[in-house]
Every structure is written in structure tokens, then in C-alpha cells.
Amino acid sequence: MQERVQRLVGDDTKGMWVGTFHSAFARLLRVEGDKIGYSEDFSIYDTSDSKRLIRQQMQGRNLDRDVVKPRAAQRMISSAKNEMIGPREYAELARGDQQEMVAEVYPAYERALKQANALDFDDLLLKPIELFEQHEDVLEKYQRRWTHVHIDEYQDTNQAQYVLARKLAGRHKNLCVVGDDAQSIYAFRGADITNILNFEQDYPDATTIRLERNYRSTKNIIRLADSIIEKNDDQIEKSLWTDNVEGEYVALMEALSEKDEAQKVERRIRDLQLREGLEYGDFAVLYRTNAQSRAIEEALRTENVAYRVIGGTSFYERKEIKDVLAYLKLLVNPNDTASLQRIINYPTRGIGDKTQERLQRYAQQNNLSLWQAVERVEEIETLGTRAERAVGTFRRLIARYASKAGTGSTPPDELARDLIQDAGLLSELRKEHTRENLQRWENVQELISALAEYVESTEEATISTFLQEVALLTDQDEADDEGDKVTLMTLHAAKGTEYPVVFVAGLEEGLFPLEKATQEKSELEEERRLFYVGVTRAEQRLYLSWARSRYRYGEQQSNTRSRFLEEVDSDVVRTEAGGELEQQTDRFKAGGAPDSSRDYDEMDPHYYRQDLSGDGGSGSSDDGLRRIESTDGDSGRRVVYDEGRGTIVPGARVEHSKFGQGKVQSVEGEGEKATAVVFFGSDVGNKKLKLKYAKLRVVG
């Protein structure tokens, strides 16, 4: 920013202060801080420093860390400071055990900071306000110095920043802010959209200049974006336009599952790369939650498509995922010392560093593995009674589940779910009600979903075979983040970026928008703004996708498509069904006659039945029925026909002797391995059936 200003006005920038709110006011406090009791060499505590200081205050008061952990307390205090709520007011507003405990820690933390001549990150905004309110001469000094105040990204300012801007501009009223209310997506960080929405109210003489021209995207993408944001009530009216070309229609990809969705994304990327000469770096895949990256990463890895995860870590490299995998590895190989060391005291169970050192020393002295030392814990004389008891409890936990894994009596996904529950992993993540911990909890649930999906699709699936699959997936050198790679990131991380081709995945109710966001108008409107931000990252092509079913929390759930898809301008959207069928669908929508070899379902033209008079390929089944199999173009959707029973295809209505009537969701595999996922209504749900045994009868 400073370099750009200097290019515009030359040497006149020498007297300017150009920087973030925090850096500018840290500089001011170095000069003026002594007036409120801080020397010029005060320290600035980062998040880890603050957390450490809060932990010390909690320890000194014997507060129950099971109620609130230091990290959660630090975030709650930071949130209060962002809203300019001090210790006394916080105590008055506190409700519930957590807030009441934080109310006790907050003033002690503030006193400890002052004694250390230190400020935390939030104080860099609060202390200048305190300074200006207590010393009007200092405020007047800087009002005279800064006759013009410019603020960028004004929609992301919080309450403290709003107050500072009003104070500094109070004398000359030369305040210029730039921002886009439609891109206000950081309420969880304390950003207050009313700062920009109420600007004209706060400054009645203000001149508003609407920057409505878009230089990035095609006309069709801009029309879609406009149709999204116009549904919000709380906004500044504007109408986007561009001189760019009309561009391709926005594509809507309907998928059967998250795996199918990921494969469609991967196939479309490779197709565009080959046909149009695009590079992998021209593509971005955006999603609402970090956990969604798992299926997309697996699809890209399987086809050797290079990618990078921005603002996060690759799914199988995330700490919480490595923790769960370490537990699973111990079940099949207790002598895996690295995995044992990782989780022997996580969550904390009283097996500290000294106990682990004594276990390791005993193992080395007796030529044993670390697990073998754990098995002989009663023989280790250097361990105290408490440590021996803690190690023994852990040993019995692992041994019990290893036995279950060995017998195969419990499905692997159920076994894993029970293990992490008994080990305390899930309760550990639930203790801190923070955004980060919620994401970690969702990631663990996604791993269980991946295991459940693996069990459904693999004969004789075991913990061991699943771990092998994961190892093969992650056996890539990801150290180099440079080069030609597809970008994966959450929608929040995407703000400020642009790509020729963008995919926005997971547009389903409960996922985008999130379930909890649908309960409050303000949160739903922020979700809609997040959707707007996502689609406006696209320069040339935009793909939206949703899945009819998705594994969530270890269970396969049926989905309805996002309300946002119902709100967008349908004139610029075309539904893709893949390959030849995509063209057939376009003709169907245009009112022309479909190809005679296709029989469309009137209720859903994207599913079809195969006319078997053509030569679709053939095979045979063990029960003597003639079987014909074919594949639907790019989508890879398999069509299976059994003479005498009808055509088993996605969309077909079928009847099962036990479950009754249902609708085929997907068909996979060949010959004896052919399976179908059938939805038998809300009471039964989705069932994956082997066609060899299911004896399904087509009824419509």
C-alpha cells in the first residue's frame, strides 16, 4: 500500500503514516504510552504469550480447567476486548460456568499484563482509545497532524477500530473509507458490518461513490453474483456491471455423493486442462468447511493432479487426524513406537514426560519395544503407583480394542468411533467452544465418514487395509508448495484471490448455508455474502456443485440442494450431467426431441434409462440372467440391465422384498461386484445392495 501511494504522489508520503490499525497505534503508544502508565519499551504479547499468562492466572486460583481451558479463555477475553467490554462489564454480563470463570480470570490477566509492562494484540486498539479519552490534548495533537484519514476494507473493521476512526476524524471530518458490504464475512473475528452500513447515518454530509464496475469476471458470472446478493436486506444498494465478454454459462454439477462430486471436479479440471490448455494453477476449489477437502484431495491424488491447500493443512496431515490414525495404527501394530509416543498421553491421562522416559529406559535396558514395556508396567520399580495405574488403564484400552479389531466382530468404522470416544478424543475437542476446535471435531468426524465409506465400498475391509489406503494416498512429496497446482481452500480464505476457473462445492442445506446459520437472519445473510465472495473469485468459468448424499459424522445422509441455488438467476445457469448426456439435457430443456436412444424421466431429466436395443456391451451373471452393462460418458455412471427384472440405473424405481420400493441413487462395479445405492424413504434411508443377491425388480 505504501509503495502504491508513493508511486502516485511521490516524496510527499514522507509525513504519512501508512499501515494497519495495529501497527500504526503500536507506534503511537511507543511515543504517548507513558501517559497511561506504559514505558516506550513495552512488550507486545502474541496469542501464545497471552494464553500462557492466562494459564498462570487460572493455576493461581485453582480454577477447573475442565470447565474452560486457557486457550478458550484467551479467545473469550479477546472477543470481549474487540467489543470494548472491560473486566467489570464482562462480570456483569457473564452467564453460565464458562463466562463466570472467565470473568474471574479477566481482571487478573489485565493486572498481570500491566505489571509486565505488556500489551496484548487487542490492547493496541483499546489503549489508544483510553489514552484519547483521558488526555484530550493528545487526541487533539493527532487530529491536527492527521487532517485526512483513509481506511481500506472498512467492512472488516470492529467496534474499537470504528471508535478510533470517529475520534481521529472528529475535527476535520476528512474521512475516506473504501469497502464492500457484500464482502463482510468475518463476524466471527469481530468484524461489524453495521460500521459500513451506517456510514451515511454517522456522517450525513458524506459523499458515496459506488464502485460497481467489475474488471475480473464475465457478464454471466456478474449476473449470478448480483442475483445472489440482492436477496440480502441489510446491504448498500448497487448494481455490478462489466465490459468483459458474456462468457460461458455457470455450470451446476449434481452429484450422487461427495465422492462423485470430487470425481466430477477432478475430471472437469483435467478436461479443461487438455482441451483449453489451462494450467493446474488456473483452478481453485472452494468449500464451506475444512473437512470437505478430504474427498476432493483423494480424487486429485488418485489421478496424480497436483494441488495445494491454502490457509490450512492437507487433510491427512492435520494434527487431529494424525492423532486418530495413531490410535488405529496401535490396534494393528502395538509395536509402532512413533504412534504410541504420539498418543500415550493424549488426551492427558497422567502419563507425563518423566513416566515416558522411565518406560523408554526400561524398554532399552531389556531390549523391548515401548509397547512391551507398557505391557510389563507392574515390573517397573521406578514408576510410582499413580503412574503405574495410568499406564495400566491405557494398556487395557488399547488391548481391548486391538482384540476387537483382530476378531472382526465389530465393523471398522464403529470400532474407530467407539475407540476415540472411550479414549476421550471427542470430549477433549468439545471442551473448548472455539471455531478451531469445532473444525477439528468436524475433521475427526470426516475421518470416521471416510472409514465408513471405505467399509461400504470394500469387501473384507479392516482397520489395517484402510490404513494402507491412507498411506498410499499420502505418499506424496508435499514439501514444495510452488509450481503448477490446483488450489484448495475454504471460502473464507478465498477473499482477495482470483482464478480463471472456480468450483464452489457442497451447496447443500445444512452445509452451505450451515445449519446453525439458518436460525438467525444476520448469520444467513453472512452465509449469502460468503457465497457471493466465492463466485466472484471466478474470472472465466464458474462451477457450482452439490451432492444428493454425503457421509457426515460417520453416517450417509440424504441432502437437499442449498436454498442459494434456488435464489440465483437460472437464466445464466446450466445443469451438467456429463458428456453426451449434457448435450441431450440442453436439447431437452430447449424443448427439442431427445435422442431416440434415451428415455428421460419427466421429473428428473438428468437421470435416464438405457434403451438396450443398441450395443452397449455385454456380460453374464452367475444366476443365468443376461446382463448388459454400459457407462454414461464422462460421468462414469454405470447402467446394469438384468433380463426379466428391468434396467437398474440411477433414477429407476425398484422394489426389494424386505425394504419395499425405493429409488436407485447410484450403480457401481461389474459382474458379481455390481452394487447399487437405493433410497427407500426416510424410515429406511439409503441401502447399498449387491445386485447379485438383492433381486431388485424395476417398477418404474
N, C-alpha and C positions, 0 to 999 in steps of 0.2 A: 504493500500500500504506500509506504513512504517513498519507494523508488518511483512509483507511478505518479505520485503527487509532484515529486521533484522534476520529472520529465515535463510536466505540464507548466509549472510556474518557475522553474529554475532555482536560483540561490535563495529565493525568498522563503524557502522551507526551513531555514536555519533556526528560526524562532518558534517553529511549530512543535507541538507535542503530538506525535503520531504513534499510536499503539493500542493495545487492548485496554479495556477499563482497568483490569487488574494491574497491568504493568505501569500505566500512567499514574494511578493513585498510590502504588507502592513507591514510585519515585517522589510523589508529593509528600508522602508520610516520612520519607527519609529527611526531608527538609523541615517539615512542620510538626512531626510526631511528638517532639518534646513537650508541646503544649498540652498534650493529653497523657503524658507520662511514659513515652517511649523514646529511648535514645536512638540516634540515627543508625546504629548498627544492629537494630532489632533483627531477629531471625524470622524467617517465613517457614511455617510448618506445612509440609505436604500431607497427603492423606494418611500415609503410614505413620508419620510423626504424630499426627492428631490422634490416630487410633491407639498408639502406644500410650499417649498421655491419658486418654480416656480409660484405658485398661488399668492404669495405675490408680486413678480415682475410684474405680469400681472395686479394686482389690482392697483399698484402704477402708472401704465401707462395707466389706463383706456382702456385696450385692450378689444375688443369684444370677449367674451367667447363663443359666438355662432359660431365664425369662427374656433377657436381651443380651446379645453379645456386643463386645466393644465396636466391631465394625458396623453393626446395625445402629448402635447408639450414636456413632460418629455421623452416620448418614442422616439420622433424625435431627441431630443438632444442626447440621449443615442446612437441611431443608428449612428449619426454623429461622436460621440466620438469613437465608435467601428471602424469606417473607418478612424480615425485620422484626422477628419475635424474640425478645430477650428472655433471660432466665426467669424473671419474675412473672412475666405474662405467660410464658410457657407453663409454669407451675399452675397458674390459674386455669389454663385451658386443658391441662392433662386429663385424659380419661383412660382407664384401663391400666393393668400392671406395667406394661412396657413403657407407656408415656410417663407414668408416675415415677418409675425408676430413672428414666432419662431426666426428668425434672429435678431429681436429686443430684444427678451427676453434672448437669449443665453448669450450674453456678460454680461448682468446684473446679471444673475444667477451665472456666473463664479465669478464675483466680490463679490457677497453675500457669496458664499462658502468660498472664501479666507478670507473675514472679519470674518467669523465664525470659522476660523481655521479648516475647514472641507473638506473632500473629498467625492465624491460620488463613487459608486462601479466602474464605468468606469475609474475614476481618478487613481485608484490603479494600472492600467496598463499604463495610459498616463503619469502620473507624473514621474515614474521611467525613461521613455524614455527622458522626459525633463531633468531630473537630469543627465543622462548619456551624453546627448548632450551638456549640459552646463558645466559639470565637468568631463573631460576625466579621471582625476585621480581616481575618484570614480568608473567609468566603469572598468578601469584597475585593481583596487583593487579586484573587484568581478570576473573579468576574471581570475585573478591569484588564487583566492580562489576556484572557481568552474571550475576545469580543465575538468570536464565531465558534460554534461548536457543531461538529459534524459527526453523526453516528451511522454506521453501516449495520445491516442485518438487525434493524430495530425491532422486528417481530420476535427476536430471540432474547430481548432484554428482560431482566427480572425486576422485582419491586425496588431493590436497592439501586440498581442502575437507573431506573426511572426517576427516583428521587434525586440522585446526583445530577442527572441531566436538567431537571427543573431548577435546581439550585444554581447551577453554573450559568444557565441561560436566563436567569431571573432578571438580570439588569438590562442587557442589550436586546434580549429576545431574538437573537440571531441563531436560531437552532435549525439545522437541516438534518433530517433523518431519511434514510433510504431503507426500504424493506418491502416484503411481500407477505401480507397476512395469510395468503393461501399456502405459504411455506412455513407456517408456525407449527412445528411438530415436536417441540422439546418441552412440553409442560412438565414431564417427569423430571426435568433438570431445573425446574423453577421458572422457565420462560412464561411470561404473562402476555397472552395475545391482546388483552384489553389495552395494553400500552399503545399499540399501533391503531387499534380500532377506535380509541377515544382521543386520538391525537388532535383532531379538529375541534373536539369539545374542550380539550385542555388549552388549546391555542386557537381561539376563534378567528384571529387575523391570519392564520396560516394559509399559504398557497399550496394547493395539492396538484402535483404533476403526475399523471398516470402514465407509467411506462408499460404500454400494452403491446408493443411490437416484440415478437419473438424472433430471434435470429437463428435459433437452433433447429427447430422441428418442422416437419412438413405440415401442410394445411390440415390433413386428416387427423394427425396427432393433436394439433392445436384444438380442433373442433371437439375431439374426445375430451381433452383436458377441460375445456370450457364447460362442457356438459356435466362434468364431474363436480366442479367447484360451485356451479350455480345452485346446487341443491343445498348449500350451506346458508343458513340465515345470518349468522354472525360473520360478516365479511364486508370489505370495501368493494363497491361495485366497479367492475372493469370488464373489458371485453378484449381478449387476446386476438391478435392478427399477425400474419406473416406474409412476406413476399416470396417465401420459398415455394417449391413446387407442390402440387396436390399430394403426390406420394402414394405409396401403397395403402390399401385398406388396413386397418388394425385387425389383427388375426386373433380370434378366440379359439383356443385349443381345449376341447373337452376330453378328459382322460378318465379311465376306469379306476385308477388308483394312483397313489403318489409315485409308485414305481413306473407306471405307464406315463405319467406326466413327465417325470425326469427323462425317460427314454425319448419322448416326443421332443423335448427341449434339445437333448443331445443330437438327435437325428436332424432337427432343423438347423442347428449350428453347423454340422458337417455339410449339410446340403447347400447352405448359403455360401459356406467357405469354398466349396468346389465349384458351384455354378457362377458365383459372382466375384470370386477372387478375394473375398474378405479374409482378414486375419483373425485368429482367436481373440486378440486384444480388442477387436471391434465389438465384442459381445459382452453383455452384462446380464446376469440372472439375479433378480431381486426377490426377496421373500420377507414375510412379516416377522417370523421368529427364527432364531438361530438354529433350532432343532430341525428346521426344514432342509438345511443344507445337506443332511445325511444322504437322502435318496438321490439328490442331484449330484453330489460328489461321487457316489457309487456308479451312477450312469456314465459320468465323464471318465472316471478311472477305467471302467470296463473297456471303453473304446479308445483308451490312451489319449484323451483330449486334455491337454494341459490347462490348469486353472489355478487361480489364487483366491484366497478368502480374505476380503478386506475388512478391517475392524474386528477381526475375530480369529479364531484358530480353527484349522481343519477339524472336522467333527471327531475323528478318532484320536486326535491329538489333544483334545480338551481334558483338563485335569479330572473332572468328574467321570468322564468316560474311561480314562485310564485306570481310575480307582476301581470302577465296577469290573473292568476287564481283568484287573489284577486278582480280584476275588474269584472270578470264574476260572482263571488260569490255575489258581491254587487247588481247585476242585479236581482238576485232571492231572496236575503235576505239583504236588505239595513241595517238592524239592526246588521249585522255581524261586530261588533266593531273592531275586530282584522284586518279584511281585509280593513276596512275603514281607520284605522290608518296607515296601510302599504302604501296606495297609495293616500291618500288625498293630499299629496304634492309631488307626484312622477308621472311624471316628475315635476320639480319645477314650481309651479304656484302661488307663493305668499302667501301660507298658512303655515307660519313658526311655530316654536315651541310655541311662545307666543300666536299666534292665536289659535292653537290647545288646549293649556292649558285653554284659556278662553271659548272655545267651550265645553271642558270637564267639566269645573266648572259650566257652565250654565246647562249642562245636569244633573249633580249631584244635583244641587240645586232645579231643577224642576222635578226630578225623571223621566228623559227622557233617551232614548238611544242617543248615539252620533249622529246618523243619524237624529233623530228627532230634535236635536239641530241645525244641519245643515239646516233642513227644515225651522226653525224659525230664521234664521240668522239675519233678519231685526230687530228682537226684542232684540238682544243682544247689550246693550248700551256700553259695554266695548270694542267693536270692532270698529276700525277706518273704514273710508269709503273705503279705498283701500282693506283692509282685507275682509270687507263685500262683496265687488264686486267680489273678487277672490273666496270666498266660494260660492257665488250665481252662478257663472259660472260653478263651479264644480258640484253643485247640479243639475243644468239644464242638464248637460252632462249625469250624471248617470240616472236621471229621464227619459230622452228621450229614452235611450237605454233599460231601465227597462220596459218601456211601450211597446217597440217593442218586447222584449222577452216575455212579457205577452200575446200579441196578436198572436204571432207565425207567423206574416206576413212576416218576414224575416228569411231565413234558418239560423240556429245557427252559422254555420261557417262564413257566410257572415256578420252576425251581429257582431261576435267577431272581424273579420278583420276590419270592419268599426270603431268599438269602439276603438281599440288600435291605429288606425290611427288618429282618432279625439282627442284621449287623448294625443297624442304626443309621445307615447312609441317608435314607429319605428324611428321617426325623431331624438329622443334622442340617440338611438343606432347608428344612421348613422353619428352623429356629429363628433365622434372620429373615424378616419380611422385607427383603430388598429386591430390586429389579434383577440384579445379577444372580441372586440365589434362585429366584423364580426361573430364570433362564437355565441355570444348572439343573434344577429339578426337571424342567421340560426336556433337557438333553438326556438325562438318565431315563426318563420315560420313553424317549425316542429310541434309545438303545434297546430297551425291552421290546418296543414295537418292531425293531429290526429283527430281533431274535424270534419273535412270534411269526413274523412274515417268513423268515427263513424256515421255521418248523413247518409252516403251511405248504411251502413250495418244495421241500426236500425230503426224499424218502430216507428213513433212518437217521434223521437229524439228531445230533448230540451237541453238548457244550463244546466238545473237542473239535468237531467238524466246523462249527460256527466260528470258533477262534481261528481255525485255519483259514477260513474265508476272509475274516477280518485282516489277518496277517498278509494275505495276498493282496487285498485291496490297498493296504497302507504301505506296501513295499515299493515306495517311490521316493526319489530324492527330491525333497521339497525345500532344501536349503536355499536354492536360488529362486528368489521371488521375481526376478527380472524375466524379460523375454516375452514371447508371444503366448499369452494365456487368457482364457476366459475369466472374467471377474465375477465372483460370487459375493454377495453382501446383503445385509438387511436393508430395508427401505430407509431406515433412519440414517444408516451410514452412507446412503447414496446421494444425500443432498449435496449440491455443488458439483456433481460429476455429470458427464455426458458421454454417450456411446452411440455409434451408428445403429446398433441393434440392441433392443432391451426386451427381456422377458420379465413379466411380473407374475409370479407363481402363487398358487394356493388361494385363489379368490373364492373362498367358501365361507358361509356363515359360521361364526364361532372361531374362525381362524383369521379372516380379514374381511370385515372387522372382527376384532376379538370379542368373545362372548361378553366379558365384563364391560366393554366399551359401549355395548348396545343399550345399557341401562341408563346412561346419562347422555343428554343431548350434547353437552360440551365435549365429552370424550368421543362420541360418534362423529362429531364434526371434525375433530382432530384426526381420527382414522381416515376420514374422507380427504382431508388435506394431505395425509401421508400417501394416499392413493394418487392424488394429483401430482405430488412430488415425484413419485415413481414413474408415471407415464411421461412426464415432461423431461426425463433424463434421455429419452429416445430422440435421435436425430432423423433417422430414415425409416426404420421399421420398428413396430411395437407388437409384441405378442402377449396376450393375457391368457392365463390357464387356470383350470380348476379340476379337481378330481372328485368323481362320484363317491368314492370310498377312500378312506385314509386310515392307516394304523395310528391311533393316538392312545397313549397310556397303556400300550400293550394289547389293545383291542381294535378290531377293524370296525370303523364307524361309517355309516352311510351319511353322505353330505348333501346339502342343497347349495346351489351356487350363491355367491355373495349378492346381497342387495345392491351393491355397487354396479354389478353387471346389468341389473335391471334398470338402472338410472341413466346409463350412458347413452349417447346418441347412436342408435342402432344403424343409422344410415352410413356410418363410417366403419362398421364392424362386420367382419365376415367370419363365419364359423368354419374351422378347418377340421376335416375328418381324415385327411391323409391321402396322398397320391391320387389315383384315378377317382376315388370317391369324392375328393374335394371338388373336382370339376363337376361330377354328377350333382353334388349338392347345390353348386352355383346354378346349374340349369334348372334344378327343382325349384329353387327359390325364385328364379326368374319367370316361372310359370310354364317353361317348356316341358316337353315329354321326357321323362327319364329314359335312359338306355333300356332296351327291351330285356337285357340280361339281368336287370336289377328289379327287385320288388321292394319298394320303400314302405316303411311303417309310417302311416299318416301322422301318428302322434310324435314321431321322432325320426326325421329323415336322415339322421346321421348314422342310424343303425339299419341294417338291411339283411335280407335273406338271399342266399345264393341260389340262382336258378341252375340246377345241376344238369341241364341238357348239354352244357358246354363241357370242355375237357379241363377239369380243374385239378387233375392229379388224382391218384387213387392209392388205396391200401386195403388192408383187410383186418378184421378184428378176430379175436380168439373165439367168439361165440358164433362165428359163421356169418354174421351180418356184413353186407358190403359197405365199406366206408370210403367216402371221398373227402379229401382234405385240400384246402387251398388257403392262400394267405392274401389278406387285403392290403395290397400295395405297400406304401411306406409305413402304414400304421402297424404292420405286423400282426393284425388281428386275425386269429385262426378261425376257420369255418369247418365244422365237423358235421357230416351227414351220416346217419345210420338208416339203411333201408328198412322201412317198416315202422320207424319211430319218428322220422322227420329230421329237420335240419337244426342242429344245435349251434346257434350263433348268438353273439351279443344282441340283446333286444328281443329274442324269442321268448314266448310264454311257454313254460314247461310244467309238467306235473310229476311229483315224486310221491311214492307210495306212503311215505311217513310224513313229509313236511307239507304236502299239498301243492298248490300252484305257486309258481314264482316266475321271476324274470331273470334271464341269463345276463350277467354283468360282464363276464369275460370268459374266453376259452383259451387254454394253453396246452402245449405238449402234443405228442403224436402217439398213435398206437395205444399200447397199454398205459402209457403215461399221460394220456389226454385227460385234462381236468377242466371243470367249469365252476366258476363262482356264480351262485344263484341267490338272488334276494327273495326270501319267502315271506316278506311282510315284516312289520315292526315286532311282532311277537317272537318270530324265529330269527330274523336277521339274515345276514349273509352266511351261506354254507359253501365250502369248497368240496366238490364231489368228484371222485374218479368216474369217468363216463363208463368204464368197463363194468362197474358194479352198480352205478346209480339207477340204471334202467329209466332214464328220463324219457318222458313222452311229450312231444311237442303238441301244444293245444292252441297255439295262435302266434 
